[in-house]
Amino acid sequence: MAARFYFEIANAEETIHDLVGVEAAGLEEALIEARSVIAEMAEEITGNGREPPWTLLVRNEDGWLVGRLPIRK
């Protein structure tokens, strides 16, 4: 049974919320998708390295935080 997971991008100053989410068979599949998202965006979001570090937060459909992955180049 598929579940919906939401990816938020956050640092000490702001949070960008995911209002759509992705469907995944479970947490492991959602974390694989999250790592793919990080690989695609790491270069542009980390900028010059002077801003606070970003983290990708994974939430389940109930809003619980179920994963936290640092965003690095």
PyMOL Python script that loads the backbone (N, CA, C, O; Angstrom):
from pymol import cmd

cmd.read_pdbstr("""\
ATOM      1  N   MET A   1       0.846  -1.176   0.000  1.00  0.00           N
ATOM      2  CA  MET A   1       0.000   0.000   0.000  1.00  0.00           C
ATOM      3  C   MET A   1       0.894   1.241   0.000  1.00  0.00           C
ATOM      4  O   MET A   1       1.770   1.380   0.854  1.00  0.00           O
ATOM      5  N   ALA A   2       0.675   2.115  -0.932  1.00  0.00           N
ATOM      6  CA  ALA A   2       1.479   3.334  -1.045  1.00  0.00           C
ATOM      7  C   ALA A   2       1.071   4.354   0.003  1.00  0.00           C
ATOM      8  O   ALA A   2      -0.078   4.410   0.439  1.00  0.00           O
ATOM      9  N   ALA A   3       2.038   5.148   0.387  1.00  0.00           N
ATOM     10  CA  ALA A   3       1.809   6.236   1.332  1.00  0.00           C
ATOM     11  C   ALA A   3       2.357   7.516   0.720  1.00  0.00           C
ATOM     12  O   ALA A   3       3.184   7.463  -0.191  1.00  0.00           O
ATOM     13  N   ARG A   4       1.914   8.646   1.203  1.00  0.00           N
ATOM     14  CA  ARG A   4       2.396   9.929   0.698  1.00  0.00           C
ATOM     15  C   ARG A   4       3.412  10.496   1.695  1.00  0.00           C
ATOM     16  O   ARG A   4       3.204  10.486   2.908  1.00  0.00           O
ATOM     17  N   PHE A   5       4.518  10.990   1.128  1.00  0.00           N
ATOM     18  CA  PHE A   5       5.578  11.624   1.913  1.00  0.00           C
ATOM     19  C   PHE A   5       5.816  13.017   1.356  1.00  0.00           C
ATOM     20  O   PHE A   5       5.664  13.258   0.158  1.00  0.00           O
ATOM     21  N   TYR A   6       6.189  13.921   2.237  1.00  0.00           N
ATOM     22  CA  TYR A   6       6.418  15.322   1.861  1.00  0.00           C
ATOM     23  C   TYR A   6       7.853  15.696   2.177  1.00  0.00           C
ATOM     24  O   TYR A   6       8.387  15.333   3.225  1.00  0.00           O
ATOM     25  N   PHE A   7       8.475  16.429   1.256  1.00  0.00           N
ATOM     26  CA  PHE A   7       9.860  16.861   1.421  1.00  0.00           C
ATOM     27  C   PHE A   7       9.883  18.366   1.672  1.00  0.00           C
ATOM     28  O   PHE A   7       9.424  19.150   0.841  1.00  0.00           O
ATOM     29  N   GLU A   8      10.412  18.753   2.806  1.00  0.00           N
ATOM     30  CA  GLU A   8      10.595  20.171   3.122  1.00  0.00           C
ATOM     31  C   GLU A   8      12.078  20.481   3.054  1.00  0.00           C
ATOM     32  O   GLU A   8      12.915  19.640   3.384  1.00  0.00           O
ATOM     33  N   ILE A   9      12.393  21.674   2.633  1.00  0.00           N
ATOM     34  CA  ILE A   9      13.779  22.129   2.598  1.00  0.00           C
ATOM     35  C   ILE A   9      13.876  23.230   3.638  1.00  0.00           C
ATOM     36  O   ILE A   9      13.137  24.213   3.585  1.00  0.00           O
ATOM     37  N   ALA A  10      14.793  23.063   4.586  1.00  0.00           N
ATOM     38  CA  ALA A  10      14.849  24.008   5.695  1.00  0.00           C
ATOM     39  C   ALA A  10      16.287  24.342   6.074  1.00  0.00           C
ATOM     40  O   ALA A  10      17.201  23.534   5.911  1.00  0.00           O
ATOM     41  N   ASN A  11      16.458  25.562   6.585  1.00  0.00           N
ATOM     42  CA  ASN A  11      17.696  25.954   7.254  1.00  0.00           C
ATOM     43  C   ASN A  11      17.291  26.743   8.490  1.00  0.00           C
ATOM     44  O   ASN A  11      16.111  26.773   8.841  1.00  0.00           O
ATOM     45  N   ALA A  12      18.234  27.374   9.145  1.00  0.00           N
ATOM     46  CA  ALA A  12      17.936  28.084  10.384  1.00  0.00           C
ATOM     47  C   ALA A  12      17.038  29.299  10.164  1.00  0.00           C
ATOM     48  O   ALA A  12      16.456  29.818  11.116  1.00  0.00           O
ATOM     49  N   GLU A  13      16.919  29.757   8.912  1.00  0.00           N
ATOM     50  CA  GLU A  13      16.176  30.984   8.634  1.00  0.00           C
ATOM     51  C   GLU A  13      14.833  30.777   7.947  1.00  0.00           C
ATOM     52  O   GLU A  13      13.930  31.598   8.106  1.00  0.00           O
ATOM     53  N   GLU A  14      14.686  29.708   7.196  1.00  0.00           N
ATOM     54  CA  GLU A  14      13.430  29.513   6.472  1.00  0.00           C
ATOM     55  C   GLU A  14      13.160  28.044   6.188  1.00  0.00           C
ATOM     56  O   GLU A  14      14.053  27.199   6.243  1.00  0.00           O
ATOM     57  N   THR A  15      11.893  27.771   5.881  1.00  0.00           N
ATOM     58  CA  THR A  15      11.460  26.424   5.498  1.00  0.00           C
ATOM     59  C   THR A  15      10.616  26.543   4.240  1.00  0.00           C
ATOM     60  O   THR A  15       9.711  27.374   4.164  1.00  0.00           O
ATOM     61  N   ILE A  16      10.915  25.712   3.259  1.00  0.00           N
ATOM     62  CA  ILE A  16      10.130  25.650   2.030  1.00  0.00           C
ATOM     63  C   ILE A  16       9.312  24.369   2.108  1.00  0.00           C
ATOM     64  O   ILE A  16       9.862  23.268   2.117  1.00  0.00           O
ATOM     65  N   HIS A  17       7.986  24.526   2.164  1.00  0.00           N
ATOM     66  CA  HIS A  17       7.088  23.388   2.355  1.00  0.00           C
ATOM     67  C   HIS A  17       6.725  22.729   1.032  1.00  0.00           C
ATOM     68  O   HIS A  17       6.605  23.396   0.004  1.00  0.00           O
ATOM     69  N   ASP A  18       6.554  21.434   1.073  1.00  0.00           N
ATOM     70  CA  ASP A  18       6.108  20.629  -0.063  1.00  0.00           C
ATOM     71  C   ASP A  18       4.611  20.394   0.116  1.00  0.00           C
ATOM     72  O   ASP A  18       4.199  19.700   1.046  1.00  0.00           O
ATOM     73  N   LEU A  19       3.809  20.959  -0.753  1.00  0.00           N
ATOM     74  CA  LEU A  19       2.362  20.819  -0.634  1.00  0.00           C
ATOM     75  C   LEU A  19       1.807  19.649  -1.445  1.00  0.00           C
ATOM     76  O   LEU A  19       0.646  19.273  -1.283  1.00  0.00           O
ATOM     77  N   VAL A  20       2.636  19.074  -2.315  1.00  0.00           N
ATOM     78  CA  VAL A  20       2.182  17.991  -3.194  1.00  0.00           C
ATOM     79  C   VAL A  20       2.606  16.629  -2.671  1.00  0.00           C
ATOM     80  O   VAL A  20       1.784  15.716  -2.588  1.00  0.00           O
ATOM     81  N   GLY A  21       3.859  16.480  -2.321  1.00  0.00           N
ATOM     82  CA  GLY A  21       4.376  15.204  -1.835  1.00  0.00           C
ATOM     83  C   GLY A  21       4.583  14.194  -2.950  1.00  0.00           C
ATOM     84  O   GLY A  21       4.331  14.473  -4.122  1.00  0.00           O
ATOM     85  N   VAL A  22       5.047  13.015  -2.559  1.00  0.00           N
ATOM     86  CA  VAL A  22       5.254  11.905  -3.496  1.00  0.00           C
ATOM     87  C   VAL A  22       4.670  10.643  -2.873  1.00  0.00           C
ATOM     88  O   VAL A  22       4.631  10.493  -1.652  1.00  0.00           O
ATOM     89  N   GLU A  23       4.221   9.750  -3.728  1.00  0.00           N
ATOM     90  CA  GLU A  23       3.762   8.454  -3.238  1.00  0.00           C
ATOM     91  C   GLU A  23       4.924   7.480  -3.264  1.00  0.00           C
ATOM     92  O   GLU A  23       5.700   7.446  -4.219  1.00  0.00           O
ATOM     93  N   ALA A  24       5.035   6.696  -2.218  1.00  0.00           N
ATOM     94  CA  ALA A  24       6.095   5.695  -2.115  1.00  0.00           C
ATOM     95  C   ALA A  24       5.545   4.483  -1.390  1.00  0.00           C
ATOM     96  O   ALA A  24       4.596   4.584  -0.613  1.00  0.00           O
ATOM     97  N   ALA A  25       6.153   3.336  -1.653  1.00  0.00           N
ATOM     98  CA  ALA A  25       5.718   2.094  -1.023  1.00  0.00           C
ATOM     99  C   ALA A  25       5.994   2.096   0.484  1.00  0.00           C
ATOM    100  O   ALA A  25       5.339   1.381   1.242  1.00  0.00           O
ATOM    101  N   GLY A  26       6.965   2.901   0.908  1.00  0.00           N
ATOM    102  CA  GLY A  26       7.309   2.968   2.313  1.00  0.00           C
ATOM    103  C   GLY A  26       8.413   3.984   2.531  1.00  0.00           C
ATOM    104  O   GLY A  26       8.824   4.680   1.602  1.00  0.00           O
ATOM    105  N   LEU A  27       8.885   4.063   3.752  1.00  0.00           N
ATOM    106  CA  LEU A  27       9.901   5.042   4.107  1.00  0.00           C
ATOM    107  C   LEU A  27      11.188   4.851   3.318  1.00  0.00           C
ATOM    108  O   LEU A  27      11.781   5.829   2.864  1.00  0.00           O
ATOM    109  N   GLU A  28      11.628   3.615   3.148  1.00  0.00           N
ATOM    110  CA  GLU A  28      12.881   3.375   2.404  1.00  0.00           C
ATOM    111  C   GLU A  28      12.804   3.939   0.987  1.00  0.00           C
ATOM    112  O   GLU A  28      13.742   4.585   0.519  1.00  0.00           O
ATOM    113  N   GLU A  29      11.688   3.694   0.310  1.00  0.00           N
ATOM    114  CA  GLU A  29      11.519   4.226  -1.039  1.00  0.00           C
ATOM    115  C   GLU A  29      11.462   5.758  -1.020  1.00  0.00           C
ATOM    116  O   GLU A  29      12.002   6.405  -1.917  1.00  0.00           O
ATOM    117  N   ALA A  30      10.824   6.332  -0.025  1.00  0.00           N
ATOM    118  CA  ALA A  30      10.754   7.790   0.097  1.00  0.00           C
ATOM    119  C   ALA A  30      12.152   8.386   0.313  1.00  0.00           C
ATOM    120  O   ALA A  30      12.470   9.442  -0.233  1.00  0.00           O
ATOM    121  N   LEU A  31      12.978   7.708   1.105  1.00  0.00           N
ATOM    122  CA  LEU A  31      14.342   8.202   1.344  1.00  0.00           C
ATOM    123  C   LEU A  31      15.201   8.096   0.086  1.00  0.00           C
ATOM    124  O   LEU A  31      16.063   8.944  -0.143  1.00  0.00           O
ATOM    125  N   ILE A  32      14.979   7.076  -0.725  1.00  0.00           N
ATOM    126  CA  ILE A  32      15.687   6.971  -2.006  1.00  0.00           C
ATOM    127  C   ILE A  32      15.304   8.153  -2.894  1.00  0.00           C
ATOM    128  O   ILE A  32      16.165   8.761  -3.529  1.00  0.00           O
ATOM    129  N   GLU A  33      14.026   8.474  -2.937  1.00  0.00           N
ATOM    130  CA  GLU A  33      13.541   9.616  -3.724  1.00  0.00           C
ATOM    131  C   GLU A  33      14.112  10.921  -3.157  1.00  0.00           C
ATOM    132  O   GLU A  33      14.484  11.819  -3.913  1.00  0.00           O
ATOM    133  N   ALA A  34      14.180  11.022  -1.837  1.00  0.00           N
ATOM    134  CA  ALA A  34      14.734  12.225  -1.202  1.00  0.00           C
ATOM    135  C   ALA A  34      16.192  12.416  -1.595  1.00  0.00           C
ATOM    136  O   ALA A  34      16.609  13.536  -1.887  1.00  0.00           O
ATOM    137  N   ARG A  35      16.965  11.351  -1.606  1.00  0.00           N
ATOM    138  CA  ARG A  35      18.372  11.451  -2.007  1.00  0.00           C
ATOM    139  C   ARG A  35      18.502  11.884  -3.465  1.00  0.00           C
ATOM    140  O   ARG A  35      19.433  12.608  -3.821  1.00  0.00           O
ATOM    141  N   SER A  36      17.579  11.446  -4.298  1.00  0.00           N
ATOM    142  CA  SER A  36      17.567  11.859  -5.699  1.00  0.00           C
ATOM    143  C   SER A  36      17.284  13.360  -5.815  1.00  0.00           C
ATOM    144  O   SER A  36      17.908  14.058  -6.615  1.00  0.00           O
ATOM    145  N   VAL A  37      16.349  13.841  -5.017  1.00  0.00           N
ATOM    146  CA  VAL A  37      16.026  15.267  -5.000  1.00  0.00           C
ATOM    147  C   VAL A  37      17.251  16.068  -4.566  1.00  0.00           C
ATOM    148  O   VAL A  37      17.562  17.097  -5.167  1.00  0.00           O
ATOM    149  N   ILE A  38      17.943  15.607  -3.535  1.00  0.00           N
ATOM    150  CA  ILE A  38      19.141  16.306  -3.058  1.00  0.00           C
ATOM    151  C   ILE A  38      20.195  16.368  -4.155  1.00  0.00           C
ATOM    152  O   ILE A  38      20.804  17.417  -4.367  1.00  0.00           O
ATOM    153  N   ALA A  39      20.418  15.257  -4.853  1.00  0.00           N
ATOM    154  CA  ALA A  39      21.421  15.234  -5.912  1.00  0.00           C
ATOM    155  C   ALA A  39      21.105  16.250  -6.994  1.00  0.00           C
ATOM    156  O   ALA A  39      22.016  16.869  -7.543  1.00  0.00           O
ATOM    157  N   GLU A  40      19.826  16.433  -7.310  1.00  0.00           N
ATOM    158  CA  GLU A  40      19.416  17.371  -8.348  1.00  0.00           C
ATOM    159  C   GLU A  40      19.572  18.824  -7.917  1.00  0.00           C
ATOM    160  O   GLU A  40      19.881  19.673  -8.753  1.00  0.00           O
ATOM    161  N   MET A  41      19.370  19.133  -6.654  1.00  0.00           N
ATOM    162  CA  MET A  41      19.327  20.521  -6.220  1.00  0.00           C
ATOM    163  C   MET A  41      20.531  20.984  -5.414  1.00  0.00           C
ATOM    164  O   MET A  41      20.648  22.179  -5.144  1.00  0.00           O
ATOM    165  N   ALA A  42      21.411  20.109  -5.028  1.00  0.00           N
ATOM    166  CA  ALA A  42      22.501  20.454  -4.112  1.00  0.00           C
ATOM    167  C   ALA A  42      23.341  21.630  -4.603  1.00  0.00           C
ATOM    168  O   ALA A  42      23.641  22.539  -3.828  1.00  0.00           O
ATOM    169  N   GLU A  43      23.713  21.624  -5.849  1.00  0.00           N
ATOM    170  CA  GLU A  43      24.586  22.669  -6.375  1.00  0.00           C
ATOM    171  C   GLU A  43      23.932  24.048  -6.283  1.00  0.00           C
ATOM    172  O   GLU A  43      24.575  25.009  -5.860  1.00  0.00           O
ATOM    173  N   GLU A  44      22.677  24.153  -6.671  1.00  0.00           N
ATOM    174  CA  GLU A  44      22.030  25.464  -6.687  1.00  0.00           C
ATOM    175  C   GLU A  44      21.628  25.948  -5.298  1.00  0.00           C
ATOM    176  O   GLU A  44      21.654  27.151  -5.040  1.00  0.00           O
ATOM    177  N   ILE A  45      21.261  25.050  -4.408  1.00  0.00           N
ATOM    178  CA  ILE A  45      20.773  25.492  -3.104  1.00  0.00           C
ATOM    179  C   ILE A  45      21.904  25.784  -2.117  1.00  0.00           C
ATOM    180  O   ILE A  45      21.727  26.583  -1.197  1.00  0.00           O
ATOM    181  N   THR A  46      23.054  25.152  -2.294  1.00  0.00           N
ATOM    182  CA  THR A  46      24.145  25.398  -1.357  1.00  0.00           C
ATOM    183  C   THR A  46      24.895  26.681  -1.686  1.00  0.00           C
ATOM    184  O   THR A  46      25.636  27.191  -0.845  1.00  0.00           O
ATOM    185  N   GLY A  47      24.719  27.210  -2.884  1.00  0.00           N
ATOM    186  CA  GLY A  47      25.287  28.506  -3.249  1.00  0.00           C
ATOM    187  C   GLY A  47      26.773  28.609  -2.974  1.00  0.00           C
ATOM    188  O   GLY A  47      27.554  27.716  -3.302  1.00  0.00           O
ATOM    189  N   ASN A  48      27.143  29.729  -2.359  1.00  0.00           N
ATOM    190  CA  ASN A  48      28.566  29.981  -2.109  1.00  0.00           C
ATOM    191  C   ASN A  48      29.032  29.418  -0.763  1.00  0.00           C
ATOM    192  O   ASN A  48      30.196  29.581  -0.395  1.00  0.00           O
ATOM    193  N   GLY A  49      28.155  28.772  -0.043  1.00  0.00           N
ATOM    194  CA  GLY A  49      28.531  28.143   1.217  1.00  0.00           C
ATOM    195  C   GLY A  49      28.503  29.062   2.419  1.00  0.00           C
ATOM    196  O   GLY A  49      28.861  28.647   3.521  1.00  0.00           O
ATOM    197  N   ARG A  50      28.083  30.310   2.227  1.00  0.00           N
ATOM    198  CA  ARG A  50      28.049  31.253   3.355  1.00  0.00           C
ATOM    199  C   ARG A  50      26.710  31.277   4.077  1.00  0.00           C
ATOM    200  O   ARG A  50      26.629  31.718   5.224  1.00  0.00           O
ATOM    201  N   GLU A  51      25.653  30.802   3.409  1.00  0.00           N
ATOM    202  CA  GLU A  51      24.353  30.799   4.051  1.00  0.00           C
ATOM    203  C   GLU A  51      24.243  29.606   5.001  1.00  0.00           C
ATOM    204  O   GLU A  51      25.032  28.666   4.914  1.00  0.00           O
ATOM    205  N   PRO A  52      23.268  29.645   5.905  1.00  0.00           N
ATOM    206  CA  PRO A  52      23.100  28.501   6.823  1.00  0.00           C
ATOM    207  C   PRO A  52      22.897  27.208   6.031  1.00  0.00           C
ATOM    208  O   PRO A  52      22.314  27.238   4.947  1.00  0.00           O
ATOM    209  N   PRO A  53      23.370  26.080   6.554  1.00  0.00           N
ATOM    210  CA  PRO A  53      23.220  24.808   5.835  1.00  0.00           C
ATOM    211  C   PRO A  53      21.744  24.407   5.698  1.00  0.00           C
ATOM    212  O   PRO A  53      20.924  24.659   6.581  1.00  0.00           O
ATOM    213  N   TRP A  54      21.443  23.783   4.575  1.00  0.00           N
ATOM    214  CA  TRP A  54      20.089  23.317   4.293  1.00  0.00           C
ATOM    215  C   TRP A  54      19.959  21.835   4.635  1.00  0.00           C
ATOM    216  O   TRP A  54      20.925  21.075   4.565  1.00  0.00           O
ATOM    217  N   THR A  55      18.736  21.446   5.009  1.00  0.00           N
ATOM    218  CA  THR A  55      18.409  20.063   5.314  1.00  0.00           C
ATOM    219  C   THR A  55      17.109  19.710   4.605  1.00  0.00           C
ATOM    220  O   THR A  55      16.193  20.531   4.543  1.00  0.00           O
ATOM    221  N   LEU A  56      17.023  18.514   4.077  1.00  0.00           N
ATOM    222  CA  LEU A  56      15.779  18.028   3.501  1.00  0.00           C
ATOM    223  C   LEU A  56      15.068  17.208   4.570  1.00  0.00           C
ATOM    224  O   LEU A  56      15.594  16.203   5.048  1.00  0.00           O
ATOM    225  N   LEU A  57      13.881  17.641   4.936  1.00  0.00           N
ATOM    226  CA  LEU A  57      13.080  16.965   5.957  1.00  0.00           C
ATOM    227  C   LEU A  57      12.019  16.131   5.266  1.00  0.00           C
ATOM    228  O   LEU A  57      11.357  16.612   4.346  1.00  0.00           O
ATOM    229  N   VAL A  58      11.847  14.902   5.690  1.00  0.00           N
ATOM    230  CA  VAL A  58      10.841  14.010   5.122  1.00  0.00           C
ATOM    231  C   VAL A  58       9.747  13.830   6.170  1.00  0.00           C
ATOM    232  O   VAL A  58      10.011  13.424   7.302  1.00  0.00           O
ATOM    233  N   ARG A  59       8.514  14.142   5.770  1.00  0.00           N
ATOM    234  CA  ARG A  59       7.371  13.986   6.671  1.00  0.00           C
ATOM    235  C   ARG A  59       6.386  12.969   6.072  1.00  0.00           C
ATOM    236  O   ARG A  59       6.213  12.892   4.855  1.00  0.00           O
ATOM    237  N   ASN A  60       5.756  12.202   6.949  1.00  0.00           N
ATOM    238  CA  ASN A  60       4.738  11.271   6.458  1.00  0.00           C
ATOM    239  C   ASN A  60       3.415  12.015   6.292  1.00  0.00           C
ATOM    240  O   ASN A  60       3.334  13.211   6.572  1.00  0.00           O
ATOM    241  N   GLU A  61       2.384  11.313   5.840  1.00  0.00           N
ATOM    242  CA  GLU A  61       1.119  11.981   5.556  1.00  0.00           C
ATOM    243  C   GLU A  61       0.420  12.506   6.805  1.00  0.00           C
ATOM    244  O   GLU A  61      -0.512  13.303   6.699  1.00  0.00           O
ATOM    245  N   ASP A  62       0.850  12.076   7.976  1.00  0.00           N
ATOM    246  CA  ASP A  62       0.312  12.611   9.227  1.00  0.00           C
ATOM    247  C   ASP A  62       1.092  13.822   9.719  1.00  0.00           C
ATOM    248  O   ASP A  62       0.749  14.417  10.741  1.00  0.00           O
ATOM    249  N   GLY A  63       2.156  14.188   8.977  1.00  0.00           N
ATOM    250  CA  GLY A  63       2.951  15.348   9.352  1.00  0.00           C
ATOM    251  C   GLY A  63       4.132  15.052  10.266  1.00  0.00           C
ATOM    252  O   GLY A  63       4.864  15.965  10.649  1.00  0.00           O
ATOM    253  N   TRP A  64       4.322  13.780  10.618  1.00  0.00           N
ATOM    254  CA  TRP A  64       5.434  13.407  11.488  1.00  0.00           C
ATOM    255  C   TRP A  64       6.756  13.427  10.717  1.00  0.00           C
ATOM    256  O   TRP A  64       6.822  12.973   9.575  1.00  0.00           O
ATOM    257  N   LEU A  65       7.789  13.945  11.338  1.00  0.00           N
ATOM    258  CA  LEU A  65       9.125  13.941  10.759  1.00  0.00           C
ATOM    259  C   LEU A  65       9.669  12.516  10.814  1.00  0.00           C
ATOM    260  O   LEU A  65       9.813  11.944  11.895  1.00  0.00           O
ATOM    261  N   VAL A  66       9.973  11.938   9.639  1.00  0.00           N
ATOM    262  CA  VAL A  66      10.435  10.553   9.574  1.00  0.00           C
ATOM    263  C   VAL A  66      11.828  10.430   8.964  1.00  0.00           C
ATOM    264  O   VAL A  66      12.390   9.336   8.915  1.00  0.00           O
ATOM    265  N   GLY A  67      12.383  11.535   8.504  1.00  0.00           N
ATOM    266  CA  GLY A  67      13.719  11.509   7.936  1.00  0.00           C
ATOM    267  C   GLY A  67      14.309  12.904   7.865  1.00  0.00           C
ATOM    268  O   GLY A  67      13.587  13.891   7.723  1.00  0.00           O
ATOM    269  N   ARG A  68      15.621  12.976   7.965  1.00  0.00           N
ATOM    270  CA  ARG A  68      16.335  14.255   7.909  1.00  0.00           C
ATOM    271  C   ARG A  68      17.648  13.987   7.179  1.00  0.00           C
ATOM    272  O   ARG A  68      18.465  13.188   7.637  1.00  0.00           O
ATOM    273  N   LEU A  69      17.849  14.657   6.038  1.00  0.00           N
ATOM    274  CA  LEU A  69      19.036  14.444   5.226  1.00  0.00           C
ATOM    275  C   LEU A  69      19.719  15.777   4.949  1.00  0.00           C
ATOM    276  O   LEU A  69      19.062  16.701   4.470  1.00  0.00           O
ATOM    277  N   PRO A  70      21.007  15.910   5.231  1.00  0.00           N
ATOM    278  CA  PRO A  70      21.699  17.166   4.938  1.00  0.00           C
ATOM    279  C   PRO A  70      21.837  17.354   3.426  1.00  0.00           C
ATOM    280  O   PRO A  70      21.983  16.385   2.681  1.00  0.00           O
ATOM    281  N   ILE A  71      21.790  18.595   2.992  1.00  0.00           N
ATOM    282  CA  ILE A  71      21.968  18.916   1.584  1.00  0.00           C
ATOM    283  C   ILE A  71      23.377  19.460   1.423  1.00  0.00           C
ATOM    284  O   ILE A  71      23.696  20.547   1.905  1.00  0.00           O
ATOM    285  N   ARG A  72      24.209  18.700   0.746  1.00  0.00           N
ATOM    286  CA  ARG A  72      25.622  19.078   0.516  1.00  0.00           C
ATOM    287  C   ARG A  72      25.953  18.883  -0.936  1.00  0.00           C
ATOM    288  O   ARG A  72      25.322  18.090  -1.635  1.00  0.00           O
ATOM    289  N   LYS A  73      26.958  19.619  -1.388  1.00  0.00           N
ATOM    290  CA  LYS A  73      27.448  19.462  -2.766  1.00  0.00           C
ATOM    291  C   LYS A  73      28.138  18.143  -2.900  1.00  0.00           C
ATOM    292  O   LYS A  73      28.626  17.808  -3.980  1.00  0.00           O
TER     293      LYS A  73
END
""", "prot")
cmd.dss("prot")
cmd.show_as("cartoon", "prot")
cmd.util.cbc("prot")
cmd.orient("prot")
